[in-house]
Amino acid sequence: KSILFNAQAREQFQAFFNREETFSLGVCNGCQMLSNLKELIPGADLWPRFVRNESERFEARFSLVEVQKSDSVFFDGMAGSRMPIAVSHGEGRVEVRGAEHLAAIEASGTVAVRYVDNLGNPTQQYPNNPNGSPNAITGLTTADGR
């Protein structure tokens, strides 16, 4: 929030996010930070907040994810790839404003990564989905993929 409330910092971050030749990657706390700055990031208006895990615990484990078809420059050419990732967070659950918000996220094509089970199916099952994120969402991109 200090970035949003500091005019100089806000202006610099907004200028960065508006440059067409740059992209950002936020992982873990960086993802939370970027979601809190969504008003400065073009194409991020549908992004959810990331809040306390449904388990109410810090989760440190390996989970399986699958890259989704999206415009993400980071995941370009990787759609369908499944890989184990190290999860280490207490606040990674996607929080949406309601069913309409979740449907809008899904329709936008900005879901870049989902938790999947051993058969490759998106999962809500704990511990495969270690934070309880709806629709197994674990990573998003902006509308233009940056």
N, C-alpha and C positions, 0 to 999 in steps of 0.2 A: 504493500500500500504506500510505502514511502516514495516510490517512483510516481505513483498517481498523484500524490499530494505535493510533490516538489515540481514546480513549473519547469525548471531547467532540465531536470532528469526526464520528466514526462516528454518534453519536446525532443530531446535527444533519442529516446527510445522510439517515439512515434516516427521520427525521421528515418531511423534504422529500419523499422518494420515496413515503411512505405517505399524503400528502395527496391526496385524490381530485380536487382542482381544479387540479392542476399536471401538466405533462408536461415531459420532458427531450428534448433533441436533442444527440447527440454526433456530431461529424463529425471524421474523421481521428484525431488523438490523443485527442479527446474520446470517440470511439467506443471506443478501446482502454481509456480510463479507466473508462467506464461498464461495459464488459464485465468489468473487474477488480473492480467494485463489485456485481456481480450478486447476491451474497448479501444485499445491502441493498435490492434493487429487486424489489418484488412482480411475479411473472409473468416474471422473467428467468432462471429456474433452468436453462433449456436453452441459454442463450446460449453461444456458443463463445468461444475466445480469438482474438485477432488477432495473427498472428506474421509473421515475415520472409517477404517475397515469394518465391514459388517460383523466380523468376529470380535471386534473391540480389542484386538491384540495386534502387536507388531508381528508381521509375517516375514519370515526369512526362509526362503525355500526356492526350489527350481519349479518353474511352471512352463507349460507348453503354450506357445502362441502361434498364430498364423497371420501372415501379412495379407491384408485385403486389397482388392483392386481399388486404387484411389489415385489422385493426382500428386501424391507425395513425391517430392524430388528425392528425398532420402531413401524411400522404398521403391523407387522406379525399377521396374523389371523384376520385382521380387514377389508379386502377387502369387499366392498359393504356397509360398515357402513356409514351412513349419520349423520352429527351432525352440530349444529350451532356453529360457532366460532366468537369470537370478533375480528374484523378487526380494526386496528388502525395504519394507515400508509399513507405516502404521496408518497412513492416510492416502490410500490409492483408489478408493471407491469412487466411481463416477456418480455424481449426484445430478439428476435432471429435475426440472421444474414440474414435470408431470408427463403423462402419456403423449400429449401433443408435442412436447419438446423432444422426447425420445424419438418419436416418429419423424420429426423434422431432421434430427441428426442423421438418422438412418437414410432418409430420402436425399440428403445433401451429398452423399458420397464421400464424406470426410472421415469416416471410420477407417483407420489405417491398419490397426492390429486388434485381434481378439484372442482371448484365452480359448483354447480348445482342449478337448479330452484326448485320450490315446487313440481314438478313432478319427480325430480331426474335426469333430463336431463342436461348434461353439457351446460353451458350458457355463451354467450357473452353479454347478456342483462344487462345494468346498471339499478339498483344498485346491482343485484344479483351477478354480477362479478364486484366488486367495483373498480378494477384498469384497466380493459380492457385487461387482459392477453389473448393471443391467445389460442384457444382450451380450454379455461377455466382453464388452468394450474395454480395451486397455490402452489404446493409442489413437489419437486423432491428428488430422492435418487441417490446414486452412482450405478454403474453396479453391485457391490457385496452387495448392501443394507446397507452399513455402513455409 
